[in-house]
């Protein structure tokens, strides 16, 4: 196997695990695990295409999305908290 292929394969595996939570599935049924992996692959594909279009890394794209979400939730919480 060529060094370029091994490098990109390990990069893919690392990004998939770090960005999508593909290892977080605790389901025992194989079908549910396959669905979880498929959803994680779709998320990674979307992050990768957005990163390519924006000329950023997938980590920068995810951080930006999380930052935007956190700022919006702090300004306008979707779940109201009541203090006792």
C-alpha positions as CSV (number, residue, x, y, z in Angstrom):
1,X,0.0,0.0,0.0
2,X,1.4,3.4,-0.8
3,X,2.3,5.9,1.9
4,X,-0.1,8.5,0.6
5,X,-3.0,6.1,0.9
6,X,-2.1,5.0,4.4
7,X,-1.8,8.7,5.5
8,X,-5.1,9.7,4.1
9,X,-6.7,6.5,5.5
10,X,-5.4,7.2,9.0
11,X,-6.5,10.9,8.7
12,X,-10.0,9.8,7.8
13,X,-10.2,7.3,10.7
14,X,-8.9,9.9,13.2
15,X,-11.3,12.7,11.9
16,X,-14.2,10.3,11.9
17,X,-13.6,9.3,15.5
18,X,-12.8,12.8,16.8
19,X,-15.5,14.7,15.1
20,X,-18.5,12.5,14.8
21,X,-18.7,10.4,18.0
22,X,-18.8,7.2,15.9
23,X,-17.4,5.3,18.9
24,X,-20.1,6.6,21.3
25,X,-22.8,4.1,20.3
26,X,-23.6,1.8,23.2
27,X,-26.3,-0.1,21.4
28,X,-26.0,-3.9,21.2
29,X,-28.0,-4.6,18.1
30,X,-26.0,-4.7,14.9
31,X,-28.6,-2.8,12.9
32,X,-28.6,0.1,15.3
33,X,-24.8,0.2,15.3
34,X,-24.8,0.2,11.4
35,X,-27.3,3.1,11.4
36,X,-25.1,5.0,13.9
37,X,-22.0,4.5,11.8
38,X,-23.9,5.5,8.6
39,X,-25.0,8.8,10.3
40,X,-21.5,9.5,11.5
41,X,-20.2,9.0,7.9
42,X,-22.8,11.4,6.6
43,X,-21.8,14.0,9.2
44,X,-18.1,13.6,8.3
45,X,-18.9,13.9,4.6
46,X,-20.8,17.1,5.2
47,X,-18.0,18.5,7.4
48,X,-15.4,17.6,4.9
49,X,-17.3,19.2,2.0
50,X,-18.0,22.4,4.0
51,X,-14.3,22.6,5.0
52,X,-13.2,22.2,1.4
53,X,-15.5,24.9,0.2
54,X,-14.5,27.3,3.0
55,X,-10.7,26.4,2.7
56,X,-10.7,25.5,6.4
57,X,-10.0,22.3,8.3
58,X,-12.9,20.1,9.5
59,X,-11.9,21.0,13.1
60,X,-12.3,24.7,12.4
61,X,-15.7,24.1,10.8
62,X,-17.0,22.0,13.7
63,X,-15.6,24.6,16.2
64,X,-17.3,27.4,14.4
65,X,-20.6,25.5,14.3
66,X,-20.5,24.8,18.0
67,X,-19.5,28.3,18.9
68,X,-22.4,29.7,16.9
69,X,-24.8,27.3,18.6
70,X,-23.5,28.1,22.1
71,X,-23.7,31.9,21.5
72,X,-27.3,31.5,20.2
73,X,-28.3,29.3,23.1
74,X,-26.9,31.8,25.7
75,X,-28.7,34.7,24.0
76,X,-32.0,32.8,23.5
77,X,-32.2,29.5,25.4
78,X,-34.4,26.8,23.8
79,X,-35.0,25.3,27.3
80,X,-36.1,27.7,30.0
81,X,-34.6,27.1,33.5
82,X,-36.5,27.8,36.6
83,X,-34.6,28.4,39.9
84,X,-36.2,26.9,43.0
